[in-house]
């Protein structure tokens, strides 16, 4: 074995018809980053509303008279507390997003959740009977959707909920599950994608 072949073997590169292919043992999928941004914007809006309400109460003439010149000193701890609470909530939201994900391996789909208390659900490909894609108009615009897998042994659906680029992962699952039933429920797909009419 030459050093080049050894390096390629270590990197997981396999030659097939003079093409290079990379072998991947698993794929990690998270909820679309669109929803992380949405949560962070919501936190900013709630903090701004809280600040406006607080300032409207503090700037009221009767409260201003009671506080006198100490109104500025009274506001500094409030601002520090607000910034600390907002930062803590934002860090918690980001950590939750990072620690909740799906893994597709060559033999199963694994759902992992939790930072301190880890939770894991495994769904073997042999038990999955169908793969369905659900995607609305917002999902088409921002490229997210839900993959719905039917686990026939548990007689329930397994959801890969609001993941980024669901069509890509649907194709990966269809390649790994060649005998599975496939379907799509995409909102107004025919309007957003022109059909190829052949005569």
C-alpha positions in Angstrom: 0.0 0.0 0.0 1.5 3.4 -1.0 1.5 6.4 1.2 -1.1 8.1 -0.9 -3.5 5.1 -0.7 -2.9 5.0 3.1 -3.7 8.7 3.4 -6.9 8.3 1.3 -7.9 5.3 3.4 -7.4 7.3 6.7 -9.4 10.2 5.2 -12.2 7.9 4.1 -11.7 8.5 0.3 -12.7 5.7 -2.0 -12.1 5.6 -5.7 -15.1 4.6 -7.8 -14.7 4.9 -11.6 -11.9 7.4 -11.1 -14.2 9.7 -9.0 -13.5 10.5 -5.4 -16.3 9.9 -2.9 -16.2 10.7 0.8 -17.6 8.2 3.2 -19.5 9.8 6.1 -20.5 7.7 9.1 -23.3 10.0 10.2 -25.0 13.3 9.5 -26.1 15.8 12.2 -29.3 17.8 11.7 -30.5 20.7 13.8 -33.6 22.7 13.8 -33.4 25.5 11.3 -31.4 28.5 12.4 -34.3 30.6 11.3 -36.1 29.6 14.6 -33.0 30.4 16.7 -33.0 33.9 15.2 -36.7 34.2 15.8 -36.3 33.3 19.5 -33.4 35.7 19.9 -35.4 38.5 18.3 -38.3 37.7 20.6 -36.1 38.0 23.6 -34.8 41.4 22.4 -38.4 42.6 21.9 -39.6 41.4 25.3 -36.5 43.1 26.9 -37.3 46.4 25.1 -41.0 46.3 26.2 -39.9 45.6 29.8 -37.5 48.6 29.6 -40.2 50.9 28.1 -42.7 49.9 30.8 -40.2 50.4 33.6 -39.1 53.8 32.3 -42.7 54.9 31.8 -43.3 54.1 35.5 -40.0 55.7 36.7 -40.5 58.8 34.7 -44.0 59.4 36.0 -44.0 62.7 38.0 -45.1 61.2 41.3 -42.3 58.6 41.3 -39.8 61.1 40.1 -40.6 63.4 43.0 -40.2 60.6 45.6 -36.9 59.5 44.1 -35.5 63.0 43.5 -32.0 63.1 42.3 -31.5 59.4 43.0 -33.5 58.3 40.0 -30.3 57.8 37.9 -28.7 55.7 40.7 -32.0 53.7 40.9 -31.9 52.9 37.1 -28.3 51.6 37.0 -28.9 48.4 39.0 -32.1 47.8 37.0 -30.2 48.1 33.7 -27.5 45.7 34.9 -30.2 43.2 36.1 -32.0 43.5 32.8 -28.8 42.9 30.8 -27.8 39.9 33.0 -31.3 38.3 32.7 -31.5 38.9 29.0 -28.0 37.5 28.4 -28.7 34.4 30.6 -31.9 33.7 28.7 -30.1 34.1 25.3 -27.3 31.8 26.3 -29.9 29.2 27.5 -31.7 29.4 24.2 -28.5 28.9 22.2 -27.3 26.0 24.4 -30.7 24.3 24.0 -30.6 24.8 20.2 -27.0 23.3 20.0 -27.9 20.3 22.2 -31.1 19.3 20.5 -30.4 17.5 17.2 -30.9 14.4 15.0 -28.3 12.1 13.7 -28.7 9.9 10.6 -26.3 7.0 10.6 -26.1 4.1 8.1 -28.6 2.1 10.2 -30.7 4.4 12.3 -32.1 7.9 13.1 -31.1 9.1 16.6 -32.8 12.0 18.4 -30.6 13.6 21.1 -31.6 16.3 23.5 -30.4 17.9 26.7 -27.3 19.4 28.2 -27.3 18.2 31.9 -30.0 15.5 31.5 -29.4 13.8 28.2 -32.2 12.1 26.4 -31.8 9.8 23.4 -34.3 8.0 21.1 -33.2 5.5 18.5 -35.2 4.5 15.4 -33.7 1.6 13.4 -34.2 1.9 9.6 -35.7 -1.6 9.4 -38.6 -0.3 11.5 -39.3 2.8 9.4 -42.0 2.3 6.8 -42.4 5.7 5.2 -40.8 9.1 4.8 -43.0 12.2 4.3 -42.0 15.8 3.9 -44.2 18.5 5.3 -43.3 22.1 4.2 -45.5 25.2 4.1 -45.0 28.5 2.3 -42.7 29.9 5.0 -40.7 26.7 4.9 -40.3 27.0 1.1 -39.1 30.7 1.5 -36.7 30.0 4.5 -35.8 26.4 3.5 -37.1 24.5 6.5 -39.6 21.7 7.0 -40.5 18.6 8.9 -39.7 15.0 7.9 -42.3 12.5 9.2 -41.0 8.9 9.5 -43.5 6.2 10.4 -42.0 3.6 12.8 -44.3 0.6 12.2 -43.0 -1.4 15.3 -44.1 1.5 17.7 -47.0 2.4 15.5 -46.2 6.1 15.7 -44.7 8.9 13.7 -41.2 10.1 14.4 -40.7 13.8 13.5 -37.5 15.6 12.4 -39.1 18.8 13.4 -38.5 22.1 11.4 -35.1 21.1 10.2 -33.0 23.1 7.7 -32.9 21.9 4.1 -35.4 19.0 4.6 -35.4 17.9 0.9 -31.6 17.1 1.2 -32.2 14.9 4.2 -35.2 13.3 2.7 -33.1 12.3 -0.3 -30.4 10.9 2.1 -33.1 8.9 3.9 -34.6 7.6 0.6 -31.1 6.4 -0.5 -30.6 4.6 2.9 -34.1 3.2 2.8 -34.7 2.1 -0.8 -38.0 0.2 -0.1 -39.6 3.0 1.9 -42.9 4.8 0.9 -42.1 8.4 -0.1 -44.4 11.3 -0.2 -44.4 15.1 0.0 -46.9 17.6 1.3 -45.4 20.8 0.1 -47.6 23.9 0.1 -48.1 25.3 -3.5 -45.0 23.5 -4.9 -46.4 23.9 -8.4 -46.6 27.7 -8.0 -43.1 28.1 -6.6 -41.4 25.6 -9.0 -42.2 25.7 -12.7 -43.1 22.4 -14.1 -41.3 21.0 -17.1 -44.0 20.4 -19.8 -42.8 18.0 -22.4 -44.9 17.5 -25.5 
